[in-house]
Amino acid sequence: MSFGFSMSAPYRFRLNNDFYSKAPVFDDKGKELGTVLNSALEKWNNGRFPSEPGEHRDLNIFETRTVFMDNGYDPPLRVRVPVDLTVSLLVQRQLYYGPVPVPHISGFLDQLSGKVITNAFTVGLLDPEEVDQNWLKIGTEAEAPVEPVIRFVGLVGWHDE
């Protein structure tokens, strides 16, 4: 994630290095919307940004591109000013192939073929670290040892404090 910032107003403005992780953002009615970083990560984690591999530029972090921030000064010089905030994403894909835990299954076992005929099963939880460390990394689904039956999509965003 890289953040875009634009401001043009007849006020003093001081932008701190950690504005994206510390400075609160407000809507036009004064309601606090959160910080740039937390809001962008939440939107990514909720699947509301494009997840296709590639570069995605100048996406709105909030409902509208123009939001409001304090100008970075203490009172009496502090005022809320309009700013345009965007995020650009570089999305990469890593495919994994591995066993999915199935703790409960209801159905019939075909003794001749060894296959299960089912109309209900429960899939267990996947540990992302287990997947990353122990599953087979593949470049395409065609590289899987056996054609995948179930496909899961997970979104990972790295955040260094």
C-alpha positions as protocol buffer text, in pm:
chain_id: "A"
residue {
  index: 1
  type: MET
  ca { x: 0 y: 0 z: 0 }
}
residue {
  index: 2
  type: SER
  ca { x: 116 y: 348 z: -79 }
}
residue {
  index: 3
  type: PHE
  ca { x: -86 y: 652 z: 17 }
}
residue {
  index: 4
  type: GLY
  ca { x: -165 y: 961 z: -186 }
}
residue {
  index: 5
  type: PHE
  ca { x: -230 y: 1295 z: -20 }
}
residue {
  index: 6
  type: SER
  ca { x: -341 y: 1623 z: -175 }
}
residue {
  index: 7
  type: MET
  ca { x: -442 y: 1946 z: -3 }
}
residue {
  index: 8
  type: SER
  ca { x: -516 y: 2290 z: -139 }
}
residue {
  index: 9
  type: ALA
  ca { x: -665 y: 2538 z: 108 }
}
residue {
  index: 10
  type: PRO
  ca { x: -563 y: 2884 z: 235 }
}
residue {
  index: 11
  type: TYR
  ca { x: -439 y: 2750 z: 570 }
}
residue {
  index: 12
  type: ARG
  ca { x: -110 y: 2654 z: 724 }
}
residue {
  index: 13
  type: PHE
  ca { x: -58 y: 2280 z: 706 }
}
residue {
  index: 14
  type: ARG
  ca { x: 196 y: 2051 z: 868 }
}
residue {
  index: 15
  type: LEU
  ca { x: 203 y: 1684 z: 767 }
}
residue {
  index: 16
  type: ASN
  ca { x: 379 y: 1457 z: 1016 }
}
residue {
  index: 17
  type: ASN
  ca { x: 568 y: 1147 z: 896 }
}
residue {
  index: 18
  type: ASP
  ca { x: 321 y: 919 z: 1074 }
}
residue {
  index: 19
  type: PHE
  ca { x: 4 y: 1097 z: 952 }
}
residue {
  index: 20
  type: TYR
  ca { x: -123 y: 777 z: 787 }
}
residue {
  index: 21
  type: SER
  ca { x: -116 y: 581 z: 1113 }
}
residue {
  index: 22
  type: LYS
  ca { x: -186 y: 849 z: 1376 }
}
residue {
  index: 23
  type: ALA
  ca { x: -391 y: 1141 z: 1238 }
}
residue {
  index: 24
  type: PRO
  ca { x: -770 y: 1102 z: 1259 }
}
residue {
  index: 25
  type: VAL
  ca { x: -976 y: 1164 z: 947 }
}
residue {
  index: 26
  type: PHE
  ca { x: -1325 y: 1317 z: 953 }
}
residue {
  index: 27
  type: ASP
  ca { x: -1622 y: 1340 z: 718 }
}
residue {
  index: 28
  type: ASP
  ca { x: -1785 y: 1671 z: 620 }
}
residue {
  index: 29
  type: LYS
  ca { x: -2014 y: 1655 z: 927 }
}
residue {
  index: 30
  type: GLY
  ca { x: -1724 y: 1611 z: 1173 }
}
residue {
  index: 31
  type: LYS
  ca { x: -1770 y: 1238 z: 1234 }
}
residue {
  index: 32
  type: GLU
  ca { x: -1437 y: 1062 z: 1290 }
}
residue {
  index: 33
  type: LEU
  ca { x: -1369 y: 798 z: 1024 }
}
residue {
  index: 34
  type: GLY
  ca { x: -1047 y: 651 z: 1167 }
}
residue {
  index: 35
  type: THR
  ca { x: -689 y: 675 z: 1044 }
}
residue {
  index: 36
  type: VAL
  ca { x: -574 y: 635 z: 686 }
}
residue {
  index: 37
  type: LEU
  ca { x: -380 y: 313 z: 751 }
}
residue {
  index: 38
  type: ASN
  ca { x: -637 y: 137 z: 970 }
}
residue {
  index: 39
  type: SER
  ca { x: -921 y: 229 z: 734 }
}
residue {
  index: 40
  type: ALA
  ca { x: -731 y: 107 z: 428 }
}
residue {
  index: 41
  type: LEU
  ca { x: -631 y: -219 z: 601 }
}
residue {
  index: 42
  type: GLU
  ca { x: -989 y: -277 z: 718 }
}
residue {
  index: 43
  type: LYS
  ca { x: -1118 y: -220 z: 365 }
}
residue {
  index: 44
  type: TRP
  ca { x: -854 y: -463 z: 228 }
}
residue {
  index: 45
  type: ASN
  ca { x: -931 y: -728 z: 491 }
}
residue {
  index: 46
  type: ASN
  ca { x: -1304 y: -700 z: 415 }
}
residue {
  index: 47
  type: GLY
  ca { x: -1240 y: -756 z: 43 }
}
residue {
  index: 48
  type: ARG
  ca { x: -1352 y: -409 z: -63 }
}
residue {
  index: 49
  type: PHE
  ca { x: -1040 y: -333 z: -271 }
}
residue {
  index: 50
  type: PRO
  ca { x: -948 y: -512 z: -595 }
}
residue {
  index: 51
  type: SER
  ca { x: -769 y: -842 z: -522 }
}
residue {
  index: 52
  type: GLU
  ca { x: -663 y: -930 z: -877 }
}
residue {
  index: 53
  type: PRO
  ca { x: -284 y: -937 z: -919 }
}
residue {
  index: 54
  type: GLY
  ca { x: -139 y: -614 z: -1050 }
}
residue {
  index: 55
  type: GLU
  ca { x: -115 y: -248 z: -966 }
}
residue {
  index: 56
  type: HIS
  ca { x: -430 y: -61 z: -862 }
}
residue {
  index: 57
  type: ARG
  ca { x: -379 y: 315 z: -838 }
}
residue {
  index: 58
  type: ASP
  ca { x: -553 y: 603 z: -664 }
}
residue {
  index: 59
  type: LEU
  ca { x: -837 y: 415 z: -493 }
}
residue {
  index: 60
  type: ASN
  ca { x: -1060 y: 594 z: -244 }
}
residue {
  index: 61
  type: ILE
  ca { x: -993 y: 489 z: 114 }
}
residue {
  index: 62
  type: PHE
  ca { x: -1315 y: 643 z: 243 }
}
residue {
  index: 63
  type: GLU
  ca { x: -1659 y: 686 z: 80 }
}
residue {
  index: 64
  type: THR
  ca { x: -1543 y: 1010 z: -78 }
}
residue {
  index: 65
  type: ARG
  ca { x: -1195 y: 1109 z: -190 }
}
residue {
  index: 66
  type: THR
  ca { x: -1219 y: 1444 z: -11 }
}
residue {
  index: 67
  type: VAL
  ca { x: -1226 y: 1417 z: 368 }
}
residue {
  index: 68
  type: PHE
  ca { x: -1106 y: 1642 z: 649 }
}
residue {
  index: 69
  type: MET
  ca { x: -801 y: 1643 z: 877 }
}
residue {
  index: 70
  type: ASP
  ca { x: -661 y: 1879 z: 1137 }
}
residue {
  index: 71
  type: ASN
  ca { x: -392 y: 2100 z: 988 }
}
residue {
  index: 72
  type: GLY
  ca { x: -126 y: 1973 z: 1231 }
}
residue {
  index: 73
  type: TYR
  ca { x: -104 y: 2281 z: 1451 }
}
residue {
  index: 74
  type: ASP
  ca { x: -205 y: 2337 z: 1813 }
}
residue {
  index: 75
  type: PRO
  ca { x: -488 y: 2577 z: 1906 }
}
residue {
  index: 76
  type: PRO
  ca { x: -551 y: 2857 z: 1822 }
}
residue {
  index: 77
  type: LEU
  ca { x: -399 y: 2780 z: 1477 }
}
residue {
  index: 78
  type: ARG
  ca { x: -570 y: 2439 z: 1448 }
}
residue {
  index: 79
  type: VAL
  ca { x: -838 y: 2412 z: 1180 }
}
residue {
  index: 80
  type: ARG
  ca { x: -989 y: 2120 z: 989 }
}
residue {
  index: 81
  type: VAL
  ca { x: -899 y: 2132 z: 622 }
}
residue {
  index: 82
  type: PRO
  ca { x: -1020 y: 1936 z: 321 }
}
residue {
  index: 83
  type: VAL
  ca { x: -773 y: 1677 z: 191 }
}
residue {
  index: 84
  type: ASP
  ca { x: -786 y: 1418 z: -84 }
}
residue {
  index: 85
  type: LEU
  ca { x: -666 y: 1075 z: 33 }
}
residue {
  index: 86
  type: THR
  ca { x: -606 y: 772 z: -188 }
}
residue {
  index: 87
  type: VAL
  ca { x: -427 y: 440 z: -173 }
}
residue {
  index: 88
  type: SER
  ca { x: -245 y: 249 z: -443 }
}
residue {
  index: 89
  type: LEU
  ca { x: -200 y: -127 z: -414 }
}
residue {
  index: 90
  type: LEU
  ca { x: 48 y: -374 z: -556 }
}
residue {
  index: 91
  type: VAL
  ca { x: -134 y: -707 z: -535 }
}
residue {
  index: 92
  type: GLN
  ca { x: 53 y: -1035 z: -568 }
}
residue {
  index: 93
  type: ARG
  ca { x: -89 y: -1386 z: -566 }
}
residue {
  index: 94
  type: GLN
  ca { x: 57 y: -1698 z: -408 }
}
residue {
  index: 95
  type: LEU
  ca { x: -124 y: -2029 z: -457 }
}
residue {
  index: 96
  type: TYR
  ca { x: -96 y: -2314 z: -207 }
}
residue {
  index: 97
  type: TYR
  ca { x: -200 y: -2677 z: -235 }
}
residue {
  index: 98
  type: GLY
  ca { x: -268 y: -2883 z: 74 }
}
residue {
  index: 99
  type: PRO
  ca { x: -514 y: -3082 z: 285 }
}
residue {
  index: 100
  type: VAL
  ca { x: -816 y: -2906 z: 430 }
}
residue {
  index: 101
  type: PRO
  ca { x: -934 y: -3045 z: 764 }
}
residue {
  index: 102
  type: VAL
  ca { x: -1284 y: -3196 z: 744 }
}
residue {
  index: 103
  type: PRO
  ca { x: -1384 y: -3268 z: 1106 }
}
residue {
  index: 104
  type: HIS
  ca { x: -1740 y: -3374 z: 1019 }
}
residue {
  index: 105
  type: ILE
  ca { x: -1889 y: -3541 z: 713 }
}
residue {
  index: 106
  type: SER
  ca { x: -2228 y: -3695 z: 650 }
}
residue {
  index: 107
  type: GLY
  ca { x: -2270 y: -3932 z: 358 }
}
residue {
  index: 108
  type: PHE
  ca { x: -2186 y: -4270 z: 212 }
}
residue {
  index: 109
  type: LEU
  ca { x: -1852 y: -4433 z: 130 }
}
residue {
  index: 110
  type: ASP
  ca { x: -1848 y: -4613 z: -205 }
}
residue {
  index: 111
  type: GLN
  ca { x: -1647 y: -4926 z: -116 }
}
residue {
  index: 112
  type: LEU
  ca { x: -1559 y: -4996 z: -482 }
}
residue {
  index: 113
  type: SER
  ca { x: -1423 y: -4655 z: -580 }
}
residue {
  index: 114
  type: GLY
  ca { x: -1320 y: -4524 z: -236 }
}
residue {
  index: 115
  type: LYS
  ca { x: -1509 y: -4200 z: -301 }
}
residue {
  index: 116
  type: VAL
  ca { x: -1754 y: -4038 z: -62 }
}
residue {
  index: 117
  type: ILE
  ca { x: -2102 y: -3933 z: -163 }
}
residue {
  index: 118
  type: THR
  ca { x: -2208 y: -3651 z: 66 }
}
residue {
  index: 119
  type: ASN
  ca { x: -2459 y: -3373 z: 95 }
}
residue {
  index: 120
  type: ALA
  ca { x: -2308 y: -3211 z: 407 }
}
residue {
  index: 121
  type: PHE
  ca { x: -1962 y: -3161 z: 553 }
}
residue {
  index: 122
  type: THR
  ca { x: -1786 y: -2913 z: 782 }
}
residue {
  index: 123
  type: VAL
  ca { x: -1452 y: -2761 z: 692 }
}
residue {
  index: 124
  type: GLY
  ca { x: -1211 y: -2690 z: 978 }
}
residue {
  index: 125
  type: LEU
  ca { x: -1018 y: -2370 z: 1038 }
}
residue {
  index: 126
  type: LEU
  ca { x: -701 y: -2300 z: 843 }
}
residue {
  index: 127
  type: ASP
  ca { x: -396 y: -2153 z: 1014 }
}
residue {
  index: 128
  type: PRO
  ca { x: -226 y: -1911 z: 770 }
}
residue {
  index: 129
  type: GLU
  ca { x: 117 y: -1990 z: 915 }
}
residue {
  index: 130
  type: GLU
  ca { x: 56 y: -2366 z: 874 }
}
residue {
  index: 131
  type: VAL
  ca { x: -49 y: -2307 z: 512 }
}
residue {
  index: 132
  type: ASP
  ca { x: 253 y: -2088 z: 438 }
}
residue {
  index: 133
  type: GLN
  ca { x: 506 y: -2320 z: 601 }
}
residue {
  index: 134
  type: ASN
  ca { x: 374 y: -2668 z: 516 }
}
residue {
  index: 135
  type: TRP
  ca { x: 158 y: -2655 z: 205 }
}
residue {
  index: 136
  type: LEU
  ca { x: 298 y: -2687 z: -146 }
}
residue {
  index: 137
  type: LYS
  ca { x: 348 y: -2350 z: -317 }
}
residue {
  index: 138
  type: ILE
  ca { x: 236 y: -2362 z: -681 }
}
residue {
  index: 139
  type: GLY
  ca { x: 235 y: -2108 z: -963 }
}
residue {
  index: 140
  type: THR
  ca { x: -95 y: -2211 z: -1123 }
}
residue {
  index: 141
  type: GLU
  ca { x: -379 y: -2448 z: -1039 }
}
residue {
  index: 142
  type: ALA
  ca { x: -257 y: -2673 z: -1321 }
}
residue {
  index: 143
  type: GLU
  ca { x: 59 y: -2742 z: -1115 }
}
residue {
  index: 144
  type: ALA
  ca { x: -144 y: -2903 z: -834 }
}
residue {
  index: 145
  type: PRO
  ca { x: -69 y: -3276 z: -793 }
}
residue {
  index: 146
  type: VAL
  ca { x: -444 y: -3346 z: -807 }
}
residue {
  index: 147
  type: GLU
  ca { x: -715 y: -3116 z: -940 }
}
residue {
  index: 148
  type: PRO
  ca { x: -836 y: -2900 z: -647 }
}
residue {
  index: 149
  type: VAL
  ca { x: -1187 y: -2972 z: -523 }
}
residue {
  index: 150
  type: ILE
  ca { x: -1224 y: -2669 z: -297 }
}
residue {
  index: 151
  type: ARG
  ca { x: -1066 y: -2329 z: -348 }
}
residue {
  index: 152
  type: PHE
  ca { x: -1023 y: -2075 z: -66 }
}
residue {
  index: 153
  type: VAL
  ca { x: -918 y: -1714 z: -110 }
}
residue {
  index: 154
  type: GLY
  ca { x: -743 y: -1532 z: 172 }
}
residue {
  index: 155
  type: LEU
  ca { x: -625 y: -1174 z: 184 }
}
residue {
  index: 156
  type: VAL
  ca { x: -305 y: -1085 z: 368 }
}
residue {
  index: 157
  type: GLY
  ca { x: -186 y: -733 z: 440 }
}
residue {
  index: 158
  type: TRP
  ca { x: 149 y: -676 z: 605 }
}
residue {
  index: 159
  type: HIS
  ca { x: 180 y: -389 z: 847 }
}
residue {
  index: 160
  type: ASP
  ca { x: 509 y: -283 z: 1005 }
}
residue {
  index: 161
  type: GLU
  ca { x: 474 y: -67 z: 1315 }
}
